[in-house]
Amino acid sequence: MKKLVFILGLMVTSLSTYAQSGAKIEFKEETINYGDVYKGVDSGKRTFEFTNTGDKPLIIKDAKSSCGCTVPSFPKDPIAPGASEKIEVQYNMNPGPISKTITVDTNAINKENGMVALRIKGTVLVKEEKSILEKKSAGPLSK
């Protein structure tokens, strides 16, 4: 009977120490919608904020965009448990629809293989400019 209680106690202790320990990444949002923005008016910069909710330092190994038109910058130093940081994204504001993915490679245990897919979306518009040389239409009083 003592052996059975000892074995059960050992199993319970083993299971409680098996609880996953490590870095965990939680983003405030994983998709940023630019909406309708104008080239030359909007800078194209956006920020993804995140927190290490784990109990070990979080390491961002790499962050890559699905194309060269989007450049991510990320913290190179480990992020302590409980600390917050950000990944900045610079889109080059090519006119047209925006639909890009930034793949973040981390040591986080709460994401499959430590990978997180961040997305940006929206539409870049070109502001219509009127030339001062453009002929104005005649009003009803002119002949």
Helices and strands as residue ranges (DSSP letters): H 2-18, E 25-27, E 31-38, E 45-52, E 60-65, E 70-73, E 84-91, E 96-106, G 112-114, E 115-125
